[in-house]
Each structure stands twice: as structure tokens, then as C-alpha cells.
Amino acid sequence: MDERRQARSENPWLAGDLYLQTVAQDHGLDHLTLATREGLLLSGTPDRDLNNRLAAVAPVYAEEPASLKPGMLEELAQGQPLQLWRVKIRERPFYLIGVGTPTDMPEEVQTAFDRIFARPRPASRTSN
């Protein structure tokens, strides 16, 4: 996780992308995408086209995998294993979908996303 600490951003979308790149590298995944329960991309590793496709299928893969066209997931993941984890950010459900070596996702990922996408604190005012 040291690499992300060197590449930071105040922008939560970019910070999420940077964090996912580090998590993917640390866990042997070729790709990692964070999707909303509506199938929209929130953050992901560099391939935007693949991010959008994975985000779109994540809710269906999580809730009704049998309704997906046969072979669709294999083609999308180019024959690699596809994994899905449910995460909550600010008490809302999201899907983290990964392509590559099967792995366990550490609980610290949940904590990191809560921090990255937390509401900004109001600026404190100083009196003169």
C-alpha cells in the first residue's frame, strides 16, 4: 500500500482509482472495478472501457448470475477468474469486481473507501 501513499489526490474519484490500482497489484489482480448497485462505474484500474463493462454487469453477476448470456463473463474477463465482493460506502451497497488471481479482499478496503468517499468536513472559520 506504500505506492498509493506516494500518489495521492484530494479528488475522491482519482483517489479511488489510485487506491484500486494498488490493491489490484498487491493482490495479483489484473483489474479491479468499484460499481454502484445500478451498474455505474465509481472507480477502477486504468482500462476505462473494461471498467464500464464490469460495472454494468456487477449487479447482475451479484444478484442474478444465471440471467447473464452464457460465456459473457468469460469473454469479458478474457478467460481469467472473475470475483465479486460486496462493500458498503457510507452505508450504501456497492460492488467490487476483480479480474485475475482468486484472492481474499481485506477488510481494510472497506475502511479505505469509507475514508476516500467521506463527506468533506466544513472548513473551520478563524475569527480575527
N, C-alpha and C positions, 0 to 999 in steps of 0.2 A: 503494500500500500504506500510505500515511500514515494513512488513515482508520481502519484496523484498529488501528493503534498507539495511537490515541486511545480506542478502545473495546476494552478487554481483559477477560479473565476467567481466573481460575485453574481454572475448571471446563472440562475438555477438550472437552466436548460443545458448550458455549456458545462457547468459543474457536474451535472448528472451524466453527460456524455463522457467526461474525463474520468469520473469515478467508475462507470461501467467498463471503460477500456482497461482500467487497472484490474478490476475484479475478473474480467474475462482472461487477461494474461495470467493472473495469479492462480486461476482455477483450470487452466488448459482449455478454455472455450475459444472457439474461433469467432463467435459472435454472441452478443447479448443485447436484448431489447427490453425496455420497460414500456408497457402498454396500458392504456386505460381499459376499463371494462367495456367500453364502447368500441374498442379496437383502434384507438388513435395512438399514434406514437408520442411518447413523452420524452424519452431519452434512448440513446443506443450507441453502439460502436460505429465506426466510420461509414459503412455502406448504407446510405440513406434509402435506396430502393429496397434492399433486403429488410431494413428496419421497418419500413412501412408495410411490407408484406407480412412480416412476422407479427407486427402489432395488429393487423387486420384479422389474422387467424387465431391469435392468442385466446380471445374469449370463447370462441367456438371449440378450440382444442381443449380448453379447460372444462367447459360445461357440456358439450355435445360432440365429442370427437368422432363418433360414428356418422355424423351428418356431413363430414368433410368428404370430398371426392377421393376415391381410392388412389393412392400414390401421390396425392397433392403435397403432403408433408415431407415425404421422401425427396420429392423434386425440389421443394423449397429449401430443404436442408442439404441438398446435393448428396444424399445418401448417408449423411452423418447423423448421430443421435440428436434428437430434439428433446429438450427438457423444459418444464414449466414449473414455476414457483409462484405461489400467491403471496403478495405483500400488501401491507396497508401503509398508506402515507396520509398522515393527518386524519386517521380513522376511516379512510376511503379505500376500497379494494382496487388493486392493480395487479397486473401480471408481469412477471419477469420471465422471458423466454430465451433460452440459450441453445446454441448450436455447437456441438463438439463433444469432447470427452465427458462422459457422465460424471457428475460431481455433486456434492452436498453444498448447498448455499449457506454460508454462515449467517447467524442472527445479526451480526454487525451490519449487514447490508440493509436490513430494515431500519436500524438506528441511523445509518448514514443518510438514507433517503428522507427520513423524517427531518433531519437537520438541513439537508440541501433544499428541500421544498417547504421549509417552515415559513410562516408569515413573517415578513420583516418587522423588526421592532421599530416603534416610532422613534424618531430622532429626539434625543433629550435636548431640552432647551436650557441654556445657561442664562442666568439673569445678570444684568450689568448694573 
